[in-house]
Amino acid sequence: VVSYRCGGAGSRATFHVVVYNEREMLSVYEIWRVTVVSMNVCDVVGLLGQDTKCSLSVRADAPGGAPVACRACSSSVKELSVEVDGTVRIGQDLVSVPLRFSPATEGWRDHVVNFVSDRQLISQWLVSARAKLPAVTKRYDIRVRYSEVSYKKIVYINPSNVERSYRLVSSMPSLLSFRMSSNMVVPARGRQYISLKFTPGDRPAGAAEGVSSRSEVYVFINDEEGLNEECLCISVKAE
């Protein structure tokens, strides 16, 4: 374990770690060069399959200077996007920059957001994002055959007294997708069939005949704002 006291945001330091072959430090085994880059940090928590809106309060890492027009770049555009059209002016005053967190997998993941002006790094953020699984409202067991595309239907009932529009999201599109559109409109207190398309792929190499595999896929039913209404757990058994 190597401990290091970091400097302020935007600072960079380099040091070396010498690893010896023995406790007496007679012969060198390896020499490591370690570069530490200090960033601003922001923590975000959201639900898997749902869009979560958050923001960064940004100012230039280096003191002094007039505000400059910056372009914001995310290291993982599909999961963490910067909701700004064009550029944002960053100086010594705090500027709120909106983000959208759309996690694809459960758990923790770090993302980096850079604010760049004329190839110069003005501010750098480490966004530590955690995705949690929403409460499962219904569970289904589905059996499919390897290498065969199959279709199943499940029914969804709108519990509201008004017509609702929903967007369907699959946690594993390579295995489970939607035969028709991923958008659906359900009348008040009405019902709508969700047509599921399963593409299990080939039997794993080396697997004996009769050996099956099981995967859990989540179908998220979100409202027009991208907020989760229901979470369906589909247990898919391929044989």
C-alpha positions, -999 to 999 in steps of 0.1 A, spaced: 0 0 0 14 34 -10 1 65 8 4 100 -7 -9 133 4 -25 149 -27 -23 186 -35 -51 209 -47 -73 202 -77 -54 205 -109 -20 197 -93 3 169 -106 32 151 -89 55 123 -99 75 101 -76 93 67 -78 88 35 -58 118 11 -56 109 -26 -50 138 -48 -38 142 -85 -39 150 -88 -2 144 -70 31 181 -59 32 175 -39 0 206 -54 -18 192 -59 -53 165 -40 -71 135 -60 -84 115 -32 -100 112 6 -101 78 21 -105 71 56 -117 39 70 -101 21 101 -114 -7 115 -92 -32 139 -107 -55 157 -83 -91 162 -94 -123 177 -80 -146 149 -68 -184 144 -71 -205 114 -59 -236 104 -78 -262 77 -69 -288 65 -93 -311 36 -103 -302 11 -129 -323 17 -161 -332 52 -150 -319 86 -159 -306 106 -129 -300 144 -132 -272 160 -112 -248 189 -116 -213 201 -110 -204 234 -95 -173 243 -116 -147 269 -114 -112 271 -130 -86 250 -112 -59 277 -117 -65 310 -98 -69 343 -117 -77 349 -153 -108 359 -172 -136 334 -179 -130 313 -210 -154 292 -232 -149 256 -225 -160 224 -241 -171 196 -216 -160 160 -224 -171 129 -206 -150 97 -205 -182 76 -207 -208 95 -229 -233 67 -228 -235 65 -190 -226 101 -180 -234 129 -204 -230 166 -200 -263 184 -207 -248 215 -223 -253 227 -259 -220 241 -272 -196 256 -247 -198 269 -211 -178 299 -197 -156 290 -167 -137 314 -146 -133 320 -108 -170 322 -102 -189 289 -97 -209 277 -127 -235 250 -125 -231 224 -152 -259 198 -155 -252 161 -160 -273 130 -168 -264 97 -153 -277 67 -172 -261 36 -158 -258 4 -178 -246 -19 -150 -251 -22 -113 -223 -11 -89 -196 16 -87 -179 32 -116 -156 63 -120 -161 88 -148 -139 117 -157 -153 150 -170 -128 175 -186 -134 211 -193 -111 221 -222 -104 255 -239 -80 256 -269 -65 223 -259 -58 236 -224 -73 218 -194 -93 243 -173 -110 220 -148 -111 182 -143 -136 162 -123 -138 127 -111 -174 116 -109 -178 85 -87 -212 70 -97 -231 42 -80 -260 24 -97 -285 6 -76 -311 -19 -87 -347 -6 -82 -372 -28 -63 -384 -57 -85 -422 -56 -88 -427 -88 -109 -407 -120 -118 -411 -143 -148 -394 -176 -157 -388 -180 -195 -373 -211 -212 -357 -207 -246 -335 -228 -269 -299 -221 -279 -294 -205 -313 -331 -199 -318 -348 -166 -317 -380 -167 -298 -408 -144 -288 -428 -141 -256 -455 -118 -244 -462 -104 -209 -490 -80 -200 -487 -47 -183 -516 -29 -166 -516 9 -162 -526 16 -126 -532 53 -132 -565 70 -140 -550 87 -170 -534 76 -202 -497 70 -197 -467 69 -221 -438 45 -211 -403 37 -224 -390 2 -221 -353 -5 -213 -336 -39 -212 -306 -45 -189 -292 -70 -215 -302 -60 -250 -280 -87 -265 -302 -114 -250 -336 -96 -245 -349 -68 -267 -384 -56 -277 -401 -70 -309 -420 -38 -315 -412 -3 -303 -396 3 -269 -422 30 -264 -458 22 -255 -490 41 -246 -514 25 -222 -550 38 -216 -561 47 -181 -566 14 -161 -559 -4 -194 -536 -32 -204 -509 -35 -230 -489 -66 -241 -451 -62 -241 -436 -84 -269 -401 -97 -258 -375 -110 -283 -350 -135 -270 -317 -141 -289 -298 -166 -266 -270 -173 -291 -251 -206 -295 -245 -232 -268 -212 -225 -249 -182 -242 -264 -175 -275 -246 -210 -276 -230 -226 -311 -231 -260 -317 -247 -287 -311 -221 -267 -286 -201 -286 -253 -196 -276 -218 -185 -296 -192 -167 -295 -154 -169 -314 -127 -151 -325 -98 -173 -343 -67 -160 -369 -48 -180 -374 -13 -167 -407 5 -174 -400 42 -172 -422 72 -176 -417 101 -201 -391 117 -178 -370 85 -177 -380 78 -141 -386 41 -132 -422 30 -127 -417 -7 -125 -388 -32 -127 -395 -67 -141 -370 -95 -135 -370 -121 -164 -352 -153 -155 -341 -168 -189 -332 -204 -190 -314 -215 -223 -312 -252 -231 
